Amino acid sequence: MSLRTAEEESATEIHLPADVDWQMLDKSRFFFLGAALFSGVSAALYPIVVLKTRQQVSQTQIPSLKLGLSIVRHEGFRGLYRGFGTSLMGTIPARALYMTALEVTKTSVGTATVRLGFPDPAAAAAASAVAGLSAAVAAQLVWTPVDVVSQRLMVQGGNAAGPCALSTKYSGGVDAIRTIIRSDGLRGLYRGFGVSILTYAPSNAIWWASYSVVQRMVWGGIGFCHSWHRNNGEEGKCSGGDGYCVRPGPKAVAAVQGLSAAMAGGVSALVTMPLDTIKTRLQVLDGEENGRRPGVLQTLRGLLREGGFTACYRGLGPRSASMSMSATTMITTYEILKRLSAKPQESLG
């Protein structure tokens, strides 16, 4: 029995609108449409990522609006898209790995938890958390090198000083990759990989679990009738005998998913912000101190010297906004993508 089947058969819990699981997807359409849709989303949100990254490497707190205006004034609008080409090239394979790991793990863990007798809400939250964790680990195999290169390109037009100043200037992504490999070897492209895993794995686990729980709470809070799908998607008397059943429309579904995603994104950003700041500095650094490259603890001590624990939260505004906007856009895009990629019902047997 799958998680989805178990949800549809129970009439004692609040049920979310029916999901499209891994077995129901046309994989070629799923990956092709996913590459196109998520590339567009990445392009729209990229300037916020640039602001967040420059704030994290700065030794002083710079308001987001002031920083954004400064970038446009001195570097032009293209300054907000430094490193975007490199980032975009990495987005497609990283997203493919992410979506595959997410869907396969969610289906597998969901089925296992239901068989073990977990109630639907706990099964859904556990499956979402484990799926988010595994997806983050898989994606980082591609995304860490992309992150290292794109972030260096993001900040080299700025005026960062001190340990985060770049002594090397790159003419583009390819030049950055060659230079990093020449000076540090392949391991240079994976600088901060461990911290990335520590940042994104729990972040994704927290996000997907929070999203599952919050979405269920929102549906329950607005009085969502849990038996609409048992009425074959039609309005009328609930088959469970618990009143008049109204199927939520596409706009209501999208609104609830978007709100749940934004709330989950804010929680995740707040919890993992210090690790993200440390990760960014490790990946941007190209200098040495006392003959050794700074590690996690040394980077943390440097941040604490600069501004106390609050220095670890530089860029929280843009990152929270980015994660909430990204989560809202991504989840609605993702749900649309899955429904566009669903196989015809007759082919499912």
C-alpha positions in Angstrom: 0.0 0.0 0.0 1.4 3.4 -0.9 1.2 6.6 1.2 -1.2 8.1 -1.3 -3.5 5.1 -1.3 -3.6 5.0 2.5 -4.5 8.7 2.6 -7.4 8.2 0.1 -8.8 5.2 2.0 -8.9 6.8 5.5 -12.0 8.9 6.3 -10.9 10.0 9.8 -8.1 12.4 8.9 -7.8 15.6 7.0 -6.7 14.8 3.5 -4.8 17.0 1.2 -5.6 17.2 -2.5 -4.4 14.0 -4.2 -0.7 14.0 -4.9 1.0 12.8 -8.1 3.7 10.3 -7.0 6.8 9.0 -8.8 5.1 6.1 -10.6 2.5 8.4 -12.1 5.0 10.7 -13.9 6.2 10.8 -17.5 9.9 11.1 -16.6 11.1 12.7 -19.9 8.4 15.3 -19.8 9.0 15.8 -16.1 12.7 16.6 -16.5 12.3 18.6 -19.7 9.6 20.9 -18.3 11.3 21.0 -15.0 14.5 22.4 -16.5 12.6 25.1 -18.3 10.4 26.1 -15.4 13.1 26.1 -12.7 15.5 28.0 -14.9 13.0 30.8 -15.2 12.4 30.8 -11.4 16.2 30.9 -10.8 16.5 33.9 -13.1 13.8 35.9 -11.4 15.3 35.3 -7.9 19.0 35.5 -8.7 19.5 39.2 -7.7 18.3 38.5 -4.2 21.0 35.7 -3.9 23.6 38.2 -5.1 22.6 40.7 -2.3 22.6 37.9 0.3 26.0 36.7 -0.7 27.7 40.1 -0.7 26.2 40.9 2.7 27.6 37.7 4.1 31.1 38.4 3.0 31.1 42.0 4.0 32.7 42.9 7.4 30.0 45.5 8.1 26.2 45.4 7.9 24.9 47.0 4.7 21.1 47.4 4.2 19.8 45.4 1.3 18.3 48.4 -0.5 21.4 50.5 -0.2 23.6 47.6 -1.4 21.3 46.9 -4.4 21.3 50.6 -5.5 25.1 50.7 -5.1 25.5 47.6 -7.3 23.3 49.1 -10.0 25.0 52.5 -9.8 28.6 51.2 -10.1 28.2 48.0 -12.0 25.0 48.4 -13.9 22.0 46.1 -13.8 24.2 43.2 -14.9 26.0 43.4 -11.6 22.9 41.8 -10.1 23.4 38.8 -12.4 27.2 38.2 -11.9 27.8 34.4 -12.1 24.3 33.7 -13.4 25.5 31.8 -16.5 27.5 29.4 -14.3 24.7 29.0 -11.9 22.1 28.3 -14.6 24.3 25.6 -16.2 24.5 23.9 -12.8 20.8 24.3 -12.0 19.6 21.8 -14.6 21.6 18.7 -13.5 21.3 19.7 -9.8 17.5 20.0 -10.1 17.3 16.7 -11.9 19.2 15.0 -9.1 17.2 16.8 -6.5 13.8 16.0 -8.0 14.7 12.3 -8.6 16.0 11.8 -5.0 13.0 13.7 -3.6 10.3 11.8 -5.3 11.9 8.3 -5.1 12.6 8.7 -1.4 9.3 10.2 -0.5 7.4 7.4 -2.2 9.6 4.7 -0.6 9.7 6.1 2.9 6.0 7.0 2.8 5.0 3.5 1.8 7.3 2.0 4.6 5.9 4.3 7.3 2.3 3.5 6.4 3.1 -0.2 6.5 4.6 0.2 10.0 1.3 1.7 11.2 2.2 5.4 11.4 -0.8 7.7 11.3 -1.1 9.7 8.0 0.2 13.1 9.3 3.3 11.5 10.9 3.9 9.3 7.8 3.7 12.3 5.5 5.9 14.5 7.7 8.6 11.7 8.1 8.5 10.9 4.4 8.9 14.6 3.5 11.7 15.2 5.9 13.8 12.1 4.8 13.1 13.0 1.1 14.2 16.6 1.6 17.4 15.4 3.3 18.4 12.9 0.6 17.5 15.3 -2.2 19.8 18.0 -0.7 22.7 15.5 -0.3 22.3 14.3 -3.9 22.1 17.9 -5.4 25.2 19.1 -3.5 27.3 16.7 -5.5 26.7 19.1 -8.4 25.7 22.3 -6.7 28.8 22.8 -4.4 31.2 23.4 -7.3 28.6 25.6 -9.0 28.1 27.5 -5.8 31.9 28.0 -5.3 32.3 29.5 -8.8 29.1 31.5 -9.0 29.6 33.1 -5.6 33.2 34.1 -6.4 31.8 35.8 -9.5 29.0 37.4 -7.5 31.4 39.2 -5.1 34.3 40.2 -7.3 32.6 43.3 -8.4 32.1 44.4 -4.8 34.3 46.2 -2.4 34.6 43.5 0.3 37.7 44.0 2.4 39.7 41.9 4.9 39.7 38.1 4.8 36.9 38.0 2.3 38.5 40.2 -0.3 39.2 38.4 -3.6 42.8 38.7 -4.7 42.0 36.9 -8.0 39.8 38.4 -10.7 38.0 36.0 -13.1 36.9 36.7 -16.6 34.1 34.2 -16.4 33.0 30.9 -15.1 35.4 28.8 -17.2 38.3 31.0 -16.1 37.3 30.6 -12.5 37.1 26.8 -12.7 40.6 26.7 -14.4 42.1 29.0 -11.8 40.6 27.2 -8.8 41.7 23.8 -10.1 45.2 25.1 -10.9 45.7 26.5 -7.4 43.8 24.1 -5.2 43.1 21.0 -7.4 39.6 19.5 -7.7 39.1 19.8 -4.0 39.0 23.6 -4.4 35.7 23.2 -6.2 34.3 21.3 -3.3 35.4 23.8 -0.6 32.6 24.0 2.0 31.0 20.7 0.8 30.7 19.4 4.4 29.2 22.7 5.6 26.9 22.7 2.6 25.6 19.3 3.6 25.2 20.4 7.2 23.4 23.5 6.0 21.2 22.2 3.2 20.4 18.7 4.5 18.7 19.8 7.7 17.3 22.9 6.0 15.6 20.7 3.4 14.4 18.2 6.0 13.0 21.0 8.1 11.5 22.7 5.1 9.7 19.7 3.7 8.5 18.4 7.1 7.3 21.9 8.0 5.6 22.3 4.6 3.7 19.0 5.1 2.6 19.9 8.6 1.7 23.5 7.9 -0.2 22.6 4.8 -2.3 20.1 6.8 -2.9 22.7 9.5 -4.0 25.4 7.0 -6.4 23.0 5.3 -7.8 22.0 8.7 -8.0 25.7 9.8 -10.1 26.7 6.9 -12.5 23.8 7.4 -11.4 21.7 4.4 -13.8 18.8 3.9 -11.7 15.7 4.1 -14.0 13.5 2.0 -14.3 15.5 -1.2 -12.1 13.0 -3.1 -14.3 10.2 -1.9 -17.2 11.9 -3.8 -15.2 11.4 -7.0 -14.3 15.1 -7.0 -17.9 16.2 -7.1 -19.7 18.6 -4.8 -22.6 17.1 -2.8 -23.4 15.0 0.1 -20.2 13.4 1.6 -20.0 9.7 1.2 -18.7 9.6 4.8 -22.0 11.2 6.0 -20.3 14.2 7.6 -22.0 17.1 5.7 -21.9 18.9 2.4 -18.6 18.3 0.5 -17.0 21.0 -1.6 -13.9 20.3 -3.6 -11.2 23.0 -3.3 -10.5 24.7 -6.7 -7.1 25.1 -8.3 -6.7 28.7 -7.0 -7.4 27.6 -3.4 -5.0 24.7 -3.7 -2.3 27.0 -5.1 -2.9 29.6 -2.4 -2.6 27.1 0.5 0.5 25.5 -1.0 2.1 28.9 -1.5 1.3 30.1 2.0 2.6 26.8 3.5 5.8 27.0 1.5 6.5 30.6 2.5 6.0 29.8 6.2 8.2 26.8 6.0 10.9 28.7 4.1 11.0 31.4 6.9 11.5 28.8 9.6 14.2 27.0 7.6 16.1 30.2 6.9 16.1 31.3 10.5 17.4 28.0 11.8 20.2 27.4 9.3 21.4 31.0 8.7 24.7 30.9 10.7 25.8 27.7 8.8 25.0 29.3 5.5 27.1 32.4 6.3 30.0 30.2 7.3 29.6 28.2 4.1 29.5 31.3 1.9 32.7 32.7 3.4 34.6 29.4 3.1 33.6 29.1 -0.5 34.5 32.7 -1.4 37.8 32.9 0.4 40.9 32.6 -1.8 43.6 33.7 0.7 45.5 32.0 3.5 46.2 33.0 7.1 49.4 31.8 8.8 50.0 29.4 5.9 46.6 27.6 6.3 43.2 28.2 4.8 40.6 29.1 7.5 38.4 26.3 8.6 34.8 26.3 10.0 35.8 27.2 13.6 38.3 29.9 12.5 35.7 31.4 10.2 33.1 31.4 13.0 35.6 33.1 15.4 36.3 35.7 12.7 32.5 36.4 12.4 32.1 36.7 16.2 35.1 39.1 16.4 33.5 41.3 13.6 30.1 41.7 15.2 29.2 39.0 17.7 26.6 36.4 16.9 24.6 38.8 14.9 27.3 38.8 12.3 26.3 35.2 11.5 22.9 36.6 10.5 24.1 39.2 8.0 22.0 38.7 4.9 19.1 37.2 6.9 16.6 39.6 5.3 17.5 38.7 1.7 17.9 35.0 2.5 14.5 34.8 4.3 12.9 36.7 1.5 14.7 34.6 -1.1 13.8 31.3 0.6 10.2 32.2 1.2 9.7 33.6 -2.4 11.7 30.7 -3.8 9.7 28.2 -1.8 6.4 29.7 -2.8 7.3 29.9 -6.4 9.1 26.6 -6.5 6.4 24.6 -4.8 3.6 26.0 -7.0 5.8 25.5 -10.1 6.7 22.0 -8.9 3.0 21.0 -8.3 2.1 22.3 -11.7 5.1 20.5 -13.2 4.0 17.2 -11.7 0.4 17.5 -13.0 1.7 18.5 -16.4 4.0 15.5 -16.4 1.4 13.0 -15.1 0.7 10.0 -17.3 -2.8 9.5 -18.8 -4.9 7.6 -16.3 -5.4 4.7 -18.7 -1.7 4.1 -18.9 -1.5 3.6 -15.1 -3.5 0.4 -15.3 
